[in-house]
Amino acid sequence: MFKLEQIHNKIKDGYKYWKIVNADNEGMEFQIRDITPDDSCNKFNEFCDNVESGTFSVVMWNKSPYTTAGTLRRDMPSLKLPFRILPKTEKKEDPLMNLQGIMGMHQNGYNPHQKIEQLEAKIERLLEVIEQLKEENRELKFDQKLKGIEDQHASKIAEKEGAWEERIMGIAGTLAPDLLKSFTQKPINGISDDMAQPTDAKARILAAVNKLIEKDPNFTDNIEKLAKLADKNPAMYAQAAKLINSFI
């Protein structure tokens, strides 16, 4: 078997006319035109590149084996060189080519390291936004919880104030049952009773009670004792009330 390089050398030596046959001596490719040896080599290489594999022979002449009428000259001396085309193997990547490609990208203005840094900066900014949203969410939950406590506290205060009013009004009813009915303004400058506006007895009682609570830390005990005195000993209560009135 001849190597392809040996066949190339023969073509360059002048055997630029040739035909290729397979193992059954069937014609596969011909070169019978008057071209340069280099062009003849190129045509031979094209055949080898287009064939996957196989065993062939090349019949070579240093002159055209055909007459001008297209008849094959039987007496033309020739060479017959057998050769084999091996299966094509996958082309391996060249690390140097990859390095050149990366260098080319840098030369064209593309910097992969810069792209990575930009991406990392965006990720860091995104994480900062997420943390900020978490903090705002915690503050919102705290505000909602605080408002709930305030509402609950206000509700309890309102309940206590209502209980205090009921208790004070109960004591006032014990001390003077007709008190709440008697608080009305007298006519002023001849204005008739129908035009007179009633005074809010409850408001007056509560105002007085608030004042006593402010001044007397034992007001609750004292007012309850006064109510018991009015209930059990009205005469003594009347004297006590008269005594208080004498101080005002």
NORLIN-V85911 format. One record per residue. SS is DSSP state (@ for helix, = for strand, . for the rest). PSI is psi in whole degrees, -180 to 180 (999 if undefined). BURIAL is I if it has 24 or more other ideal C-beta (glycine too) atoms within 12 Angstrom, else O. Layout:
ss = <SS SS>
psi = <PSI PSI>
burial = <BURIAL BURIAL>
//
This chain:
ss = <. = . @ @ @ @ @ @ @ @ @ . . . . = = = = = . . . . . = = = = = . . . . . @ @ @ @ @ @ @ @ @ @ @ @ @ @ . . . = = = = = = = = . . . . = . . . . . = . . . . . . = = = = = = = . . . . . . . . . @ @ @ @ @ @ @ @ @ @ @ @ @ . . . . @ @ @ @ @ @ @ @ @ @ @ @ @ @ @ @ @ @ @ @ @ @ @ @ @ @ @ @ @ @ @ @ @ @ @ @ @ @ @ @ @ @ @ @ @ @ @ @ @ @ @ @ @ @ @ @ @ @ @ @ @ @ @ @ . . . @ @ @ @ . = . . . . . . . . @ @ @ . . = . . @ @ @ @ @ @ @ @ @ @ @ @ @ @ @ . . . @ @ @ @ @ @ @ @ @ @ @ @ @ @ . @ @ @ @ @ @ @ @ @ @ @ @ @ @ .>
psi = <136 146 158 -33 -35 -38 -39 -44 -39 -41 -42 -22 -5 -10 66 -6 132 164 147 132 155 -171 -22 12 29 137 131 -38 148 148 99 10 159 88 175 157 -36 -43 -35 -40 -40 -41 -39 -42 -34 -41 -45 -35 -30 -8 130 -51 166 172 128 174 145 124 123 144 150 -5 162 127 5 145 173 -22 -3 15 137 132 114 -27 6 125 147 167 142 113 115 146 162 137 119 156 144 135 153 139 126 146 139 115 -33 -39 -40 -42 -40 -36 -43 -41 -36 -39 -40 -39 -31 4 2 120 105 -33 -38 -40 -40 -42 -40 -41 -42 -38 -40 -41 -42 -42 -39 -41 -37 -42 -40 -44 -39 -42 -38 -43 -43 -36 -40 -42 -40 -42 -40 -44 -41 -41 -42 -41 -38 -41 -43 -42 -41 -40 -43 -38 -41 -38 -43 -39 -42 -41 -40 -41 -40 -43 -44 -41 -44 -42 -32 -41 -43 -37 -32 -41 -44 92 -32 6 -45 -25 -16 -9 89 148 144 156 140 126 45 7 137 162 -31 -28 -12 137 131 143 144 98 -39 -42 -39 -43 -46 -37 -42 -42 -43 -39 -43 -38 -39 -39 -29 107 -21 27 -40 -48 -41 -43 -35 -40 -38 -37 -41 -39 -42 -31 -42 -32 79 -34 -44 -37 -40 -39 -41 -41 -40 -39 -42 -43 -30 -20 -12 999>
burial = <O O O I O O I I O I I O O O I I I I I I I O O O O O O I I O I I O O O O I O O I I O I I O O I I O O O O O O O I I I I I I O O I I O O O O O O O O O O O O I I O I I I O I O O O O O O O O O O O O O O O O O O O O O O O O O O O O O O O O O O O O O O O O O O O O O O O O O O O O O O O O O O O O O O O O O O O O O O O O O O O O O O O O O O I I O I I O I I O O O O I O O O O O O O O O O O O O O O O O O O O O O O O I I O O I O O O O O O O O O O O O O I O O I I O O I O O O O O O O O O O O O O O O O O O>
//
